[in-house]
Amino acid sequence: MFDQQPNRTVLGISELNAEVALMLSQSFGLVWLEGEISNFARPASGHFYFSLKDKKAQVRCAMFRNKNLALKLKPENGMQVMVRARIGLYEPRGEFQVIIEHMEEAGAGLLQRQFEELKASLAAQGLFDTEHKKPLPKLPTAIGVITSPTGAAIRDILQVLERRAPQIPVYIYPVAVQGKKAAKEIESAILRANKDKKCDLLIIGRGGGSLEDLWSFNERNVATAIFDSVIPVISAVGHEVDTTIADYVADVRAATPSVAAELAVPDMQELRIKATNLDRRLSMAMQRFLQQRHQTLQLRLQQLSNQRPAYRLQQQKQRLDELTARADRAIHRILEKRAASLSQLETKLQANAPKHLLAKQAQRAAQLDSRLHQTMQQIIERRQSKFAVLASRLNSVSPLNTLQRGYSITQDAKTGSVIQSVKGVMKGQDITIRLADGSIEAQAK
């Protein structure tokens, strides 16, 4: 028989799956997962379906088309990825699944892509350009080493420096060379070395390792600090096959820390041998030079003795006395000629003295002034006589003179025009009658 409990709650399968899907979504929210892609499928809908697995388990995943269109990578089986996803349930079949919203490469693949992107960005900014590379000092006064104080790299560097140039002081700036704090410590050490100004060469590096181990030398802040360093920098990161961003930015890249130390300083033993050889060659050259100069000097002394310089000097003094006497006589003759010429010029100057010419010109000016005065007086008298005749003629024909004899002039009172005929006058028109001693305002009737 069936249990007949009255308060039993019975759920449908779809209801159960819906409740579980809601609970999963609310409980987890967004999560990050890392795993390997397997069973990858991309149907015509454009959605991605695959499994993410690690060594012990796997989970079904779905990434819908509206999310995977923006992906920069191409998912494929065996690829290690990191995903940001929501935990859910495929309700029709009750299957647990992960709904992915974002995907990126994980592990070495992700680091390699980040390495290439940063490398391209810094190259575009010119941080790798040869024109910015500083030359290394031929013989540094002090060397700074930025590395781990306990690693093999510092031992290799110090051994080479001690062997090749033990007199050069070495300042060690201890830093972590891997881990989260390593990049910041390396950057700070570079800045501190530039601020201290104790060194004129820096070696930055560490021993070999994986891409993850060397990653602190691929950080942007480390690259910028190396580029901005006033002190030349040798990068010595990893082994010969390892390459980091620091290698590209540094002024010189060394394959290993030991090679960096060899590049930093010359071998003092070799320098001593070269110096000894140069000293011997210089001594021999100086001896040959002095011997040649001594022979030349003896030859010149013999030649000088053969040429009797005292006798020749006496002859030159006598010749100088003769030339001096001839010069004195020539100067005396020139002075006499100049004196005679000067006397002649003074005579001519007296004859043509300006004061005589001025007297003559003044006398002539007085004569011309008198003649001008007489001529102007005659012209004025003739003009006055002619003016009187013309005035008499003008007066004889003057209208005013006519008025003096009893005549009058009639004019329009408004316009002032002369009325010459009675036809030009209307009844009631205002007129002006002008007489010799005044005018009369009248009206025509």
Secondary structure, DSSP 8 states (H G I E B T S, - for coil): -----TT-----HHHHHHHHHHHHHHHH-EEEEEEEEEEEE--TT--EEEEEE-SS-EEEEEE-HHHHTT-SS---TT-EEEEEEEEEEETTTTEEEEEEEEEEE-HHHHHHHHHHHHHHHHHHTTTT-GGG-----SS-S-EEEEE-TTSHHHHHHHHHHHHH-TTS-EEEEE--SSSTTHHHHHHHHHHHHHHH---S-EEEEE----TTTTGGGG-HHHHHHHHH-SS-EEEEESSTT---HHHHHSSEE-SSHHHHHHHHS--HHHHHHHHHHHHHHHHHHHHHHHHHHHHHHHHHHHHHHHT-HHHHHHHHHHHHHHHHHHHHHHHHHHHHHHHHHHHHHHHHHHHT-HHHHHHHHHHHHHHHHHHHHHHHHHHHHHHHHHHHHHHHHHHHT-HHHHHHTT--EEEETTT--B--SGGG--TT-EEEEEETTEEEEEE--
